[in-house]
Amino acid sequence: MDLPAEGHIRAATPSDAEQIASVHVRSWQAAYRGLLPQDYLDQLDPAGRLPRWRRTLREIDPARDGVIVAVRNGRICGATWFGPTRDTDTDPAEVGELIGIYLLHEAWGKGLGRTLMTAVVEQLTASGYTQATLWVLESNARARRFYGKAGWAEDGAVKQDDRLGFSITEVRYRRQLPLAVATCPERQ
């Protein structure tokens, strides 16, 4: 699937870790302004996220998880990360999780988020999952509208997370995935 104009999407490689770490931090700083403490957002640094992204990209099992990037003008401007569910109340053999979707603020409103969402749903389906979940900050109305338009709906699960040094409430969204289409060899 192509991005508008001069862009494209592709699977991430380990050499993308630095750019993905930057997109991750910059997207959080824009998307969570007014939703998370500003001092927390101000102290975020791509260098602090880099080890995690290096490890993630090294440990990908292409059959079950992955990272997809949106590239425009030769630079990564968005990324999405997926894998088996991490929730204990769902079956990781059947349920995939959209772990994160990150897009630079200057790329918002250009269809890149929809393109990444379509790509990750296709990859989750191709990986054999029948359903997918994601967690979203309860107060993030923009993201919740985006997920709703993309076919996701709240499933009733809510969790409190205190790992960042302050409490946040997240709600889980879920969607059925299309059945994977098996290709048939052409008849001779």
N, CA, C and O of each residue as an XYZ file, in Angstrom:
752
protein
N       0.848     -1.161      0.000
C       0.000      0.000      0.000
C       0.900      1.232      0.000
O       1.878      1.285      0.745
N       0.584      2.199     -0.810
C       1.410      3.392     -0.924
C       0.887      4.517     -0.055
O      -0.319      4.637      0.164
N       1.787      5.331      0.434
C       1.428      6.556      1.117
C       1.143      7.622      0.068
O       1.590      7.503     -1.073
N       0.419      8.641      0.436
C       0.214      9.736     -0.501
C       1.550     10.325     -0.955
O       2.522     10.341     -0.200
N       1.581     10.797     -2.166
C       2.752     11.456     -2.761
C       3.960     10.542     -2.772
O       3.899      9.433     -3.303
N       5.050     10.997     -2.192
C       6.341     10.335     -2.345
C       6.682      9.333     -1.248
O       7.860      9.052     -1.031
N       5.688      8.784     -0.551
C       5.958      7.907      0.567
C       5.607      6.456      0.315
O       4.989      6.114     -0.694
N       6.012      5.604      1.250
C       5.678      4.186      1.200
C       5.740      3.607      2.612
O       6.255      4.242      3.532
N       5.213      2.406      2.770
C       5.342      1.694      4.027
C       6.177      0.451      3.775
O       6.251     -0.063      2.659
N       6.803     -0.014      4.849
C       7.629     -1.216      4.759
C       7.856     -1.761      6.159
O       7.609     -1.085      7.157
N       8.331     -2.995      6.209
C       8.717     -3.574      7.493
C       9.963     -2.843      8.001
O      10.862     -2.514      7.226
N      10.001     -2.602      9.280
C      11.159     -1.950      9.881
C      12.332     -2.926      9.939
O      12.145     -4.142      9.977
N      13.518     -2.381      9.945
C      14.744     -3.156     10.099
C      15.498     -2.629     11.320
O      15.205     -1.528     11.785
N      16.457     -3.384     11.846
C      17.221     -2.896     13.000
C      17.879     -1.533     12.769
O      18.071     -0.773     13.718
N      18.224     -1.222     11.532
C      18.853      0.077     11.263
C      17.882      1.251     11.410
O      18.310      2.405     11.386
N      16.592      0.976     11.562
C      15.578      2.026     11.731
C      15.388      2.443     13.186
O      14.633      3.376     13.460
N      16.048      1.779     14.113
C      15.775      1.988     15.544
C      15.883      3.451     15.956
O      15.028      3.934     16.698
N      16.886      4.159     15.508
C      17.074      5.551     15.933
C      15.924      6.440     15.458
O      15.405      7.248     16.228
N      15.530      6.294     14.203
C      14.424      7.107     13.688
C      13.100      6.744     14.364
O      12.294      7.628     14.658
N      12.869      5.452     14.613
C      11.632      5.045     15.277
C      11.586      5.595     16.701
O      10.536      6.054     17.151
N      12.711      5.555     17.414
C      12.760      6.112     18.767
C      12.405      7.599     18.746
O      11.699      8.079     19.633
N      12.880      8.315     17.759
C      12.566      9.735     17.643
C      11.087      9.951     17.345
O      10.451     10.808     17.959
N      10.534      9.182     16.411
C       9.101      9.294     16.095
C       8.274      8.961     17.331
O       7.294      9.645     17.623
N       8.659      7.920     18.055
C       7.947      7.501     19.269
C       7.863      8.665     20.262
O       6.778      9.011     20.730
N       9.000      9.259     20.577
C       9.044     10.343     21.562
C       8.309     11.577     21.054
O       7.499     12.152     21.781
N       8.577     11.989     19.829
C       7.950     13.209     19.293
C       6.425     13.049     19.183
O       5.677     14.001     19.406
N       5.978     11.845     18.839
C       4.531     11.635     18.748
C       3.892     11.689     20.134
O       2.818     12.271     20.290
N       4.526     11.100     21.132
C       4.002     11.183     22.489
C       3.938     12.636     22.947
O       2.947     13.057     23.544
N       4.994     13.407     22.667
C       5.026     14.794     23.124
C       3.897     15.613     22.499
O       3.372     16.524     23.138
N       3.524     15.306     21.280
C       2.424     16.023     20.616
C       1.061     15.469     21.021
O       0.162     16.229     21.382
N       0.909     14.152     20.962
C      -0.401     13.529     21.198
C      -0.852     13.624     22.651
O      -2.052     13.702     22.914
N       0.079     13.617     23.596
C      -0.282     13.588     25.003
C      -0.170     14.943     25.695
O      -0.314     15.032     26.914
N       0.089     16.010     24.913
C       0.129     17.357     25.491
C      -1.247     17.652     26.107
O      -2.278     17.552     25.443
N      -1.230     18.014     27.386
C      -2.479     18.283     28.097
C      -3.131     17.036     28.677
O      -4.094     17.140     29.436
N      -2.618     15.856     28.328
C      -3.188     14.597     28.834
C      -2.271     13.920     29.849
O      -2.738     13.198     30.729
N      -0.973     14.154     29.723
C       0.027     13.647     30.665
C       0.771     14.856     31.224
O       0.772     15.917     30.600
N       1.402     14.716     32.387
C       2.143     15.850     32.953
C       3.195     16.390     31.968
O       3.972     15.629     31.391
N       3.200     17.710     31.793
C       4.111     18.324     30.828
C       5.576     18.086     31.182
O       6.402     17.914     30.285
N       5.917     18.072     32.478
C       7.309     17.829     32.851
C       7.755     16.424     32.432
O       8.913     16.223     32.068
N       6.843     15.463     32.484
C       7.168     14.118     32.001
C       7.424     14.148     30.495
O       8.419     13.598     30.023
N       6.535     14.785     29.745
C       6.694     14.850     28.287
C       7.971     15.587     27.903
O       8.664     15.184     26.968
N       8.285     16.660     28.617
C       9.476     17.452     28.305
C      10.764     16.668     28.515
O      11.749     16.906     27.816
N      10.775     15.742     29.460
C      12.011     14.994     29.743
C      12.199     13.773     28.841
O      13.250     13.132     28.882
N      11.189     13.443     28.023
C      11.345     12.304     27.114
C      12.458     12.596     26.110
O      12.571     13.707     25.591
N      13.273     11.580     25.848
C      14.419     11.740     24.955
C      14.525     10.492     24.084
O      14.509      9.377     24.604
N      14.632     10.663     22.769
C      14.774      9.488     21.900
C      15.911      8.564     22.309
O      15.804      7.349     22.142
N      16.991      9.111     22.839
C      18.120      8.269     23.262
C      17.698      7.302     24.365
O      18.237      6.200     24.467
N      16.740      7.710     25.186
C      16.247      6.831     26.236
C      15.393      5.688     25.710
O      15.309      4.637     26.345
N      14.760      5.877     24.563
C      13.923      4.838     23.944
C      14.721      3.933     23.003
O      14.279      2.839     22.652
N      15.885      4.401     22.607
C      16.671      3.677     21.600
C      17.017      2.242     21.996
O      16.848      1.355     21.160
N      17.484      1.952     23.203
C      17.792      0.554     23.543
C      16.582     -0.370     23.404
O      16.707     -1.501     22.935
N      15.421      0.116     23.812
C      14.206     -0.704     23.703
C      13.895     -1.009     22.243
O      13.574     -2.146     21.896
N      13.991      0.015     21.381
C      13.688     -0.213     19.962
C      14.731     -1.113     19.310
O      14.383     -1.927     18.455
N      15.988     -0.988     19.687
C      17.016     -1.896     19.137
C      16.683     -3.335     19.504
O      16.739     -4.232     18.663
N      16.335     -3.544     20.772
C      15.988     -4.894     21.244
C      14.732     -5.405     20.527
O      14.708     -6.541     20.054
N      13.707     -4.582     20.449
C      12.455     -4.980     19.802
C      12.702     -5.394     18.359
O      12.223     -6.445     17.933
N      13.433     -4.600     17.604
C      13.670     -4.882     16.192
C      14.563     -6.106     15.994
O      14.453     -6.795     14.980
N      15.439     -6.378     16.947
C      16.296     -7.572     16.875
C      15.514     -8.848     17.166
O      15.822     -9.907     16.618
N      14.506     -8.748     18.024
C      13.804     -9.939     18.520
C      12.501    -10.249     17.790
O      11.764    -11.141     18.209
N      12.207     -9.543     16.725
C      10.953     -9.768     15.997
C      10.897    -11.189     15.446
O      11.859    -11.690     14.863
N       9.742    -11.821     15.646
C       9.430    -13.098     15.019
C       8.449    -12.779     13.896
O       7.267    -12.571     14.167
N       8.905    -12.734     12.636
C       8.043    -12.285     11.546
C       6.737    -13.068     11.392
O       5.804    -12.596     10.742
N       6.668    -14.244     11.978
C       5.433    -15.027     11.889
C       4.366    -14.508     12.852
O       3.179    -14.755     12.639
N       4.767    -13.790     13.913
C       3.802    -13.397     14.948
C       3.808    -11.911     15.294
O       2.827    -11.417     15.850
N       4.883    -11.181     14.982
C       4.928     -9.777     15.363
C       5.772     -8.978     14.382
O       6.410     -9.536     13.489
N       5.764     -7.672     14.564
C       6.551     -6.843     13.681
C       6.356     -5.362     13.934
O       5.520     -4.943     14.735
N       7.152     -4.592     13.229
C       7.079     -3.141     13.244
C       7.019     -2.704     11.783
O       7.823     -3.133     10.956
N       6.057     -1.848     11.488
C       5.873     -1.323     10.136
C       6.118      0.176     10.205
O       5.648      0.842     11.127
N       6.851      0.709      9.237
C       7.132      2.137      9.229
C       6.549      2.807      7.988
O       6.420      2.198      6.926
N       6.205      4.072      8.157
C       5.797      4.934      7.051
C       6.981      5.835      6.744
O       7.502      6.511      7.632
N       7.402      5.845      5.496
C       8.570      6.614      5.073
C       8.117      7.665      4.067
O       7.405      7.367      3.108
N       8.539      8.875      4.305
C       8.210      9.972      3.400
C       9.449     10.831      3.230
O      10.089     11.210      4.210
N       9.784     11.135      1.989
C      10.985     11.923      1.697
C      12.228     11.302      2.325
O      13.125     12.013      2.778
N      12.275      9.983      2.348
C      13.444      9.277      2.854
C      13.550      9.181      4.363
O      14.521      8.620      4.869
N      12.582      9.711      5.101
C      12.612      9.694      6.564
C      11.389      8.971      7.122
O      10.300      9.054      6.553
N      11.569      8.273      8.220
C      10.455      7.613      8.887
C       9.617      8.687      9.586
O      10.132      9.477     10.377
N       8.324      8.701      9.281
C       7.428      9.686      9.906
C       6.344      9.004     10.734
O       5.552      9.677     11.394
N       6.304      7.678     10.703
C       5.327      6.946     11.493
C       5.746      5.503     11.650
O       6.516      4.975     10.848
N       5.232      4.865     12.696
C       5.541      3.454     12.936
C       4.398      2.829     13.715
O       3.719      3.493     14.498
N       4.200      1.545     13.484
C       3.240      0.782     14.272
C       3.887     -0.544     14.654
O       4.660     -1.118     13.886
N       3.561     -1.019     15.844
C       4.192     -2.195     16.429
C       3.083     -3.143     16.858
O       2.131     -2.729     17.519
N       3.202     -4.412     16.486
C       2.170     -5.394     16.828
C       2.797     -6.714     17.219
O       3.956     -6.992     16.911
N       1.998     -7.532     17.913
C       2.447     -8.861     18.315
C       1.318     -9.591     19.013
O       0.179     -9.125     19.015
N       1.630    -10.744     19.610
C       0.608    -11.475     20.354
C       0.137    -10.634     21.549
O       0.910     -9.855     22.107
N      -1.111    -10.795     21.929
C      -1.635    -10.067     23.083
C      -0.757    -10.286     24.303
O      -0.196    -11.363     24.500
N      -0.652     -9.261     25.106
C       0.081     -9.348     26.376
C      -0.890     -9.480     27.547
O      -0.465     -9.561     28.700
N      -2.188     -9.503     27.258
C      -3.206     -9.563     28.302
C      -3.445    -11.009     28.732
O      -3.496    -11.919     27.904
N      -3.591    -11.201     30.035
C      -3.774    -12.556     30.561
C      -5.172    -13.107     30.331
O      -5.386    -14.311     30.469
N      -6.138    -12.246     29.980
C      -7.504    -12.730     29.768
C      -7.802    -13.027     28.296
O      -8.956    -13.258     27.934
N      -6.787    -13.022     27.458
C      -6.971    -13.343     26.035
C      -5.904    -14.348     25.607
O      -4.840    -14.442     26.218
N      -6.205    -15.089     24.556
C      -5.336    -16.156     24.068
C      -4.355    -15.597     23.034
O      -4.781    -15.152     21.968
N      -3.049    -15.611     23.328
C      -2.074    -15.059     22.392
C      -1.957    -15.832     21.076
O      -1.342    -15.342     20.129
N      -2.526    -17.002     21.005
C      -2.541    -17.729     19.729
C      -3.631    -17.199     18.805
O      -3.544    -17.346     17.586
N      -4.659    -16.580     19.388
C      -5.801    -16.085     18.620
C      -5.892    -14.564     18.550
O      -6.416    -14.008     17.585
N      -5.376    -13.897     19.583
C      -5.553    -12.449     19.689
C      -4.204    -11.744     19.540
O      -3.269    -11.987     20.304
N      -4.129    -10.878     18.554
C      -2.954    -10.030     18.374
C      -3.200     -8.688     19.035
O      -4.338     -8.320     19.325
N      -2.127     -7.969     19.268
C      -2.244     -6.656     19.895
C      -1.530     -5.605     19.057
O      -0.386     -5.797     18.643
N      -2.206     -4.510     18.814
C      -1.560     -3.336     18.255
C      -0.938     -2.646     19.466
O      -1.633     -1.985     20.239
N       0.354     -2.801     19.623
C       1.045     -2.334     20.823
C       1.242     -0.822     20.788
O       1.194     -0.165     21.828
N       1.459     -0.279     19.622
C       1.631      1.160     19.507
C       1.526      1.614     18.072
O       1.882      0.885     17.147
N       1.032      2.827     17.893
C       1.030      3.472     16.590
C       1.470      4.905     16.843
O       0.863      5.621     17.640
N       2.522      5.313     16.165
C       3.159      6.601     16.406
C       3.287      7.342     15.083
O       3.669      6.761     14.067
N       2.965      8.622     15.106
C       3.028      9.439     13.904
C       3.478     10.840     14.294
O       2.933     11.434     15.224
N       4.476     11.373     13.580
C       4.919     12.736     13.845
C       3.754     13.703     13.668
O       2.915     13.518     12.786
N       3.705     14.724     14.499
C       2.616     15.698     14.455
C       2.445     16.302     13.067
O       1.317     16.488     12.609
N       3.535     16.607     12.402
C       3.435     17.227     11.079
C       2.865     16.281     10.019
O       2.522     16.719      8.921
N       2.764     15.006     10.335
C       2.184     14.029      9.401
C       0.706     13.753      9.702
O       0.055     13.027      8.950
N       0.168     14.318     10.787
C      -1.236     14.109     11.127
C      -2.125     14.697     10.039
O      -1.787     15.708      9.424
N      -3.255     14.055      9.812
C      -4.254     14.583      8.889
C      -3.941     14.380      7.422
O      -4.602     14.963      6.563
N      -2.946     13.564      7.117
C      -2.547     13.329      5.726
C      -2.859     11.901      5.257
O      -2.467     11.507      4.159
N      -3.564     11.130      6.090
C      -3.913      9.761      5.729
C      -2.866      8.728      6.094
O      -3.058      7.540      5.836
N      -1.762      9.157      6.689
C      -0.692      8.209      7.016
C      -1.084      7.272      8.158
O      -0.728      6.094      8.150
N      -1.815      7.796      9.135
C      -2.281      6.950     10.229
C      -3.219      5.864      9.729
O      -3.117      4.708     10.139
N      -4.140      6.241      8.836
C      -5.049      5.237      8.246
C      -4.263      4.194      7.458
O      -4.580      3.006      7.503
N      -3.236      4.643      6.736
C      -2.418      3.716      5.960
C      -1.687      2.738      6.877
O      -1.650      1.538      6.605
N      -1.106      3.251      7.963
C      -0.448      2.364      8.924
C      -1.449      1.421      9.581
O      -1.147      0.246      9.789
N      -2.638      1.926      9.909
C      -3.660      1.084     10.531
C      -4.066     -0.046      9.589
O      -4.183     -1.195     10.014
N      -4.278      0.268      8.330
C      -4.631     -0.761      7.350
C      -3.525     -1.799      7.246
O      -3.797     -2.998      7.193
N      -2.282     -1.342      7.217
C      -1.144     -2.268      7.106
C      -1.035     -3.178      8.321
O      -0.771     -4.371      8.175
N      -1.234     -2.632      9.520
C      -1.096     -3.468     10.709
C      -2.240     -4.462     10.801
O      -2.026     -5.595     11.232
N      -3.447     -4.076     10.413
C      -4.564     -5.030     10.404
C      -4.281     -6.147      9.402
O      -4.544     -7.315      9.688
N      -3.751     -5.802      8.240
C      -3.395     -6.829      7.251
C      -2.329     -7.776      7.800
O      -2.412     -8.986      7.587
N      -1.333     -7.242      8.501
C      -0.270     -8.084      9.054
C      -0.772     -8.954     10.208
O      -0.387    -10.118     10.319
N      -1.622     -8.398     11.058
C      -2.204     -9.207     12.132
C      -3.006    -10.369     11.546
O      -2.936    -11.494     12.041
N      -3.767    -10.084     10.490
C      -4.558    -11.125      9.824
C      -3.642    -12.166      9.203
O      -3.861    -13.366      9.373
N      -2.624    -11.723      8.491
C      -1.679    -12.642      7.840
C      -0.931    -13.491      8.864
O      -0.503    -14.603      8.552
N      -0.770    -12.973     10.091
C      -0.089    -13.723     11.143
C      -0.995    -14.760     11.796
O      -0.553    -15.494     12.680
N      -2.265    -14.831     11.370
C      -3.167    -15.864     11.857
C      -4.042    -15.480     13.022
O      -4.772    -16.322     13.545
N      -3.991    -14.224     13.447
C      -4.861    -13.796     14.538
C      -6.290    -13.627     14.021
O      -6.499    -13.242     12.871
N      -7.268    -13.917     14.878
C      -8.679    -13.740     14.508
C      -9.271    -12.468     15.102
O     -10.295    -11.975     14.629
N      -8.627    -11.940     16.137
C      -9.039    -10.700     16.780
C      -7.792     -9.893     17.111
O      -6.678    -10.415     17.146
N      -8.013     -8.606     17.351
C      -6.908     -7.759     17.782
C      -7.403     -6.812     18.857
O      -8.575     -6.437     18.887
N      -6.486     -6.430     19.744
C      -6.793     -5.475     20.799
C      -5.747     -4.366     20.774
O      -4.693     -4.487     20.151
N      -6.068     -3.303     21.459
C      -5.126     -2.216     21.706
C      -5.572     -1.510     22.970
O      -6.740     -1.579     23.353
N      -4.641     -0.833     23.614
C      -4.942     -0.043     24.802
C      -4.737      1.419     24.452
O      -3.781      1.776     23.765
N      -5.654      2.271     24.936
C      -5.584      3.702     24.654
C      -5.873      4.474     25.933
O      -6.705      4.067     26.744
N      -5.184      5.576     26.101
C      -5.407      6.464     27.231
C      -6.868      6.906     27.224
O      -7.360      7.425     26.222
N      -7.552      6.700     28.336
C      -8.982      6.991     28.410
C      -9.301      8.429     27.989
O     -10.327      8.675     27.355
N      -8.442      9.363     28.333
C      -8.698     10.777     28.041
C      -8.261     11.210     26.637
O      -8.407     12.382     26.290
N      -7.735     10.304     25.837
C      -7.253     10.652     24.500
C      -8.396     10.553     23.482
O      -8.507      9.572     22.747
N      -9.234     11.581     23.455
C     -10.418     11.576     22.586
C     -10.045     11.484     21.110
O     -10.735     10.811     20.344
N      -8.980     12.140     20.702
C      -8.568     12.103     19.294
C      -8.243     10.669     18.863
O      -8.729     10.204     17.832
N      -7.428      9.977     19.646
C      -7.063      8.599     19.308
C      -8.289      7.695     19.344
O      -8.435      6.825     18.485
N      -9.159      7.882     20.310
C     -10.340      7.036     20.424
C     -11.263      7.208     19.213
O     -11.852      6.236     18.739
N     -11.387      8.435     18.717
C     -12.172      8.652     17.484
C     -11.513      7.950     16.303
O     -12.188      7.314     15.494
N     -10.197      8.069     16.209
C      -9.443      7.423     15.130
C      -9.673      5.914     15.144
O      -9.960      5.322     14.103
N      -9.550      5.289     16.317
C      -9.745      3.840     16.411
C     -11.177      3.453     16.090
O     -11.409      2.446     15.420
N     -12.129      4.225     16.552
C     -13.533      3.935     16.247
C     -13.805      3.967     14.751
O     -14.497      3.094     14.227
N     -13.269      4.965     14.063
C     -13.450      5.061     12.604
C     -12.776      3.904     11.876
O     -13.172      3.549     10.766
N     -11.754      3.315     12.506
C     -11.026      2.201     11.886
C     -11.628      0.840     12.236
O     -11.049     -0.195     11.908
N     -12.792      0.836     12.906
C     -13.466     -0.426     13.170
C     -13.199     -1.041     14.534
O     -13.598     -2.179     14.780
N     -12.539     -0.324     15.418
C     -12.264     -0.803     16.761
C     -13.366     -0.309     17.693
O     -13.957      0.743     17.452
N     -13.648     -1.070     18.766
C     -14.650     -0.659     19.753
C     -14.186     -1.070     21.147
O     -13.484     -2.068     21.311
N     -14.584     -0.295     22.139
C     -14.263     -0.638     23.523
C     -14.818     -2.021     23.836
O     -15.918     -2.367     23.402
N     -14.051     -2.820     24.596
C     -14.558     -4.144     24.971
C     -14.855     -4.257     26.459
O     -15.167     -5.345     26.943
N     -14.763     -3.142     27.198
C     -15.111     -3.139     28.612
C     -13.933     -3.261     29.566
O     -14.085     -3.001     30.759
N     -12.765     -3.649     29.074
C     -11.600     -3.780     29.947
C     -10.978     -2.405     30.200
O     -10.831     -1.593     29.286
N     -10.619     -2.166     31.457
C     -10.001     -0.912     31.879
C      -8.854     -1.271     32.806
O      -8.948     -2.224     33.580
N      -7.764     -0.504     32.727
C      -6.660     -0.743     33.670
C      -6.034      0.577     34.095
O      -6.034      1.564     33.361
N      -5.507      0.551     35.301
C      -4.737      1.670     35.844
C      -3.266      1.314     35.685
O      -2.863      0.181     35.944
N      -2.478      2.273     35.263
C      -1.049      2.063     35.080
C      -0.317      3.154     35.842
O      -0.533      4.343     35.607
N       0.558      2.737     36.762
C       1.315      3.680     37.585
C       2.810      3.634     37.290
O       3.601      4.239     38.015
N       3.205      2.924     36.235
C       4.632      2.728     35.957
C       5.378      4.006     35.589
O       6.601      4.050     35.721
N       4.697      5.027     35.140
C       5.370      6.257     34.699
C       5.597      7.248     35.844
O       6.157      8.325     35.636
N       5.165      6.883     37.041
C       5.317      7.775     38.173
C       4.058      8.585     38.465
O       4.049      9.407     39.381
N       3.022      8.364     37.713
C       1.714      8.972     37.904
C       0.706      7.979     37.359
O       1.052      7.083     36.589
N      -0.528      8.145     37.762
C      -1.551      7.180     37.382
C      -2.230      7.581     36.077
O      -2.606      8.737     35.883
N      -2.381      6.593     35.181
C      -3.159      6.796     33.963
C      -4.181      5.671     33.861
O      -3.956      4.557     34.335
N      -5.297      5.985     33.238
C      -6.337      4.991     33.003
C      -6.374      4.698     31.514
O      -6.438      5.611     30.690
N      -6.333      3.420     31.179
C      -6.389      2.990     29.788
C      -7.618      2.112     29.581
O      -8.027      1.374     30.477
N      -8.194      2.204     28.400
C      -9.313      1.355     28.017
C      -8.877      0.494     26.836
O      -8.076      0.905     25.996
N      -9.433     -0.711     26.805
C      -9.056     -1.628     25.731
C     -10.083     -1.572     24.616
O     -11.291     -1.557     24.852
N      -9.574     -1.540     23.407
C     -10.392     -1.632     22.202
C     -10.097     -2.976     21.551
O      -9.013     -3.538     21.708
N     -11.093     -3.484     20.811
C     -10.969     -4.794     20.167
C     -11.648     -4.731     18.814
O     -12.556     -3.930     18.592
N     -11.198     -5.580     17.924
C     -11.889     -5.739     16.644
C     -11.658     -7.146     16.127
O     -10.625     -7.767     16.377
N     -12.654     -7.628     15.397
C     -12.512     -8.878     14.676
C     -11.612     -8.601     13.478
O     -11.654     -7.518     12.896
N     -10.818     -9.567     13.125
C      -9.969     -9.432     11.942
C     -10.613    -10.190     10.790
O     -11.307    -11.183     11.007
N     -10.389     -9.729      9.576
C     -10.932    -10.467      8.431
C     -10.302    -11.857      8.368
O      -9.182    -12.069      8.832
N     -11.028    -12.778      7.797
C     -10.453    -14.107      7.610
C      -9.312    -14.007      6.614
O      -9.422    -13.338      5.587
N      -8.218    -14.678      6.931
C      -7.093    -14.704      5.995
C      -7.536    -15.461      4.749
O      -8.165    -16.515      4.845
N      -7.216    -14.934      3.612
C      -7.607    -15.559      2.337
C      -6.467    -16.457      1.886
O      -5.342    -16.008      1.670
N      -6.784    -17.720      1.752
C      -5.783    -18.669      1.245
C      -5.726    -18.536     -0.269
O      -6.754    -18.438     -0.938
N      -4.536    -18.533     -0.785
C      -4.409    -18.443     -2.245
C      -4.433    -19.842     -2.829
O      -3.816    -20.761     -2.291
N      -5.133    -19.995     -3.909
C      -5.243    -21.283     -4.581
C      -4.330    -21.303     -5.791
O      -4.278    -20.333     -6.546
N      -3.614    -22.388     -5.981
C      -2.796    -22.447     -7.195
C      -3.685    -22.438     -8.429
O      -4.795    -22.971     -8.425
N      -3.187    -21.839     -9.448
C      -3.978    -21.812    -10.699
C      -4.138    -23.223    -11.225
O      -3.245    -24.064    -11.120
N      -5.300    -23.446    -11.789
C      -5.561    -24.763    -12.375
C      -4.785    -24.920    -13.662
O      -4.676    -23.998    -14.470
N      -4.264    -26.080    -13.823
C      -3.472    -26.366    -15.029
C      -4.357    -26.734    -16.188
O      -3.860    -27.006    -17.281
